[in-house]
Amino acid sequence: MKYLPWTLAVVAIWLIAAPFVLGYANTEPAMHNDVGVGVAILLGALIWGFSELRSHGLNTGVQAQRR
């Protein structure tokens, strides 16, 4: 689960870029669907990913020793 938000962000970026890369940008409904869903997933993934970083930090799995 640690890398899931960032994996979703990459998938969302692909959804946004796919109509232009694969050449179906002139098909309006398909392009609008891919870009709209991609933007929604990207926003959600970024919010989720940055909230995970904020709450857990860039923890390496080693806990600080308490005295």
C-alpha positions as CSV (number, residue, x, y, z in Angstrom):
1,M,0.0,0.0,0.0
2,K,3.0,2.3,0.4
3,Y,3.4,3.0,-3.4
4,L,-0.3,2.6,-4.4
5,P,-1.1,6.4,-4.6
6,W,2.0,7.0,-6.8
7,T,1.2,4.1,-9.0
8,L,-2.3,5.5,-9.4
9,A,-0.9,8.9,-10.3
10,V,1.2,7.3,-13.1
11,V,-1.9,5.5,-14.4
12,A,-3.8,8.8,-14.3
13,I,-1.1,10.6,-16.2
14,W,-1.3,7.9,-18.9
15,L,-5.1,8.3,-19.1
16,I,-4.6,12.0,-19.6
17,A,-2.0,11.5,-22.3
18,A,-3.4,8.5,-24.1
19,P,-5.8,10.3,-26.5
20,F,-2.9,12.4,-27.8
21,V,-0.3,9.7,-27.8
22,L,-2.5,7.0,-29.4
23,G,-4.2,9.5,-31.8
24,Y,-7.8,9.4,-30.9
25,A,-8.0,13.0,-29.6
26,N,-10.4,13.8,-32.4
27,T,-12.9,11.4,-31.0
28,E,-14.4,13.9,-28.5
29,P,-16.4,11.6,-26.1
30,A,-13.5,9.2,-25.7
31,M,-11.0,12.0,-25.2
32,H,-13.2,13.9,-22.7
33,N,-13.8,10.6,-20.8
34,D,-10.1,9.7,-20.5
35,V,-9.0,13.2,-19.6
36,G,-11.8,13.7,-17.1
37,V,-11.3,10.3,-15.3
38,G,-7.5,10.8,-15.4
39,V,-7.7,14.2,-13.8
40,A,-10.1,12.9,-11.1
41,I,-7.8,9.9,-10.3
42,L,-4.7,12.1,-10.4
43,L,-6.1,14.6,-7.9
44,G,-7.2,11.8,-5.6
45,A,-3.9,10.0,-5.8
46,L,-1.9,13.1,-5.1
47,I,-4.0,14.1,-2.1
48,W,-3.7,10.5,-0.8
49,G,0.0,10.3,-1.5
50,F,0.9,13.6,0.1
51,S,-1.3,12.9,3.1
52,E,0.5,9.6,3.6
53,L,3.9,11.4,3.4
54,R,2.7,14.0,5.8
55,S,1.4,11.6,8.4
56,H,4.1,9.0,8.2
57,G,7.0,11.0,6.7
58,L,9.7,9.3,4.7
59,N,10.1,6.6,7.3
60,T,12.8,4.1,6.6
61,G,11.2,1.6,9.0
62,V,13.7,2.2,11.8
63,Q,12.2,3.6,14.9
64,A,14.0,6.1,17.1
65,Q,15.3,4.6,20.4
66,R,13.6,6.0,23.5
67,R,15.6,6.6,26.7
